[in-house]
Amino acid sequence: MSSSIVPNPGYAARQEFAPTEHLAVEAVVAYVDNELSPMATTRADAHLSLCGRCSDEVVNQARARSLLRDGAPMSAPPSLLGELSKIPTQEIDMRGTNRSNRRGR
């Protein structure tokens, strides 16, 4: 019985990012924080050597990281401050309501 699938001996899996692929935000952050695996770091380095867009993202992330660590005064647009102020700052006591959790308590 013959198979219609024939192996391609010249095929080699791609080891670098394609020119149209970019580093995800999470990858940029992990790269700046030195949290990528050695293989992922090698791939990111190769991509960053060719991609100005991702290189700019790494520079911006490194700058933001440095500012946060140094405690430098920063400002934020009023729209962002407004959205952040909507986040609850304390836990809500649900015991007085008649809602139960997943376990029926």
N, C-alpha and C positions, 0 to 999 in steps of 0.2 A: 504494500500500500504506500503510495507516494504522497508527500505533503506539498501543499501549495506554498508553504512558508519555507523560504530558502535563506539560510544564514548569510549575512554579508560580512565576509572576513575583513573588509576594509573599514567597517564601522567602528568609530571610537566615540564613547560618550563625551559630551561637551563638558569641559572643566572650567569654563569661564562664563560670565554673564553675556547674554546677547546685547548688542548695542542698543536695542530698544527696551531692555529691561533696566530698571532702576532699583536701588536699594530701598526696601521698605523703611518707613519711619522707625520701626522697632529695631531694624538692623543697624540703622545709623546710630541710634542711641546706644545699642550694645557695642558697636564698633568704638565709639568715643569712650565708653566706659570700660573698654578692654574685656568684654564679656563674651565675645565670639570664640568659637572653637578655633584651633589653629588652621584647620582647613577652610572654614568660613572666612577667617581673617585674610588668608591668602587669596581667596576668590574676591573678597571685597577690595583688597589692595589692587588687584589686577583691574577691576572695574573702575576704581577711583582714578587710576592712572590714565584712563581714557574718557571719563565722563565728568565734564565740568559741572553739570547740574548736581550730581551726587556729591562731588567734592565740595561744592558750595554749601550743601546741606550739612556735611560733616563739620566744616568750619563754623557754621552758624550754631550747630549743636554744641561744639566744643566751647564756643564763646558763651553761650547760655549757661553751660555747666560751670564754667569758670566764674561767671558773675554770681551765680547762686552760691557757690562754695565760698567766695570771697565776701559775701554779705554786702555787696555793692548796692546802693540805693537804686531802685528800679521804679518805673512807672508803668501803668497799664491803661489801655484805652477805657473810657467810662463804660462802654458797652460790655467789656469783659468784666469789669468790676461789678456791674449790675447783675450779670449772670452768676458770678461767683457768690454774690450776696444772697442768692436764692437757695444756695445749698444749706441744708439744715446743719447747725453746729452742735446740736445735742441729740441724743437718742429720743425717740418718741415712745412714751409709755403706752403700750397697747393693752395693758392688763384691764383697763376699764372698759374696753370695747368688747363686743360680743364676737370677735374674730378669733378663729383658731388657727394654729399653725398646721403644718403637714401631718403632724402626729395626733391632731385632734385636741390638743391642749389649749 
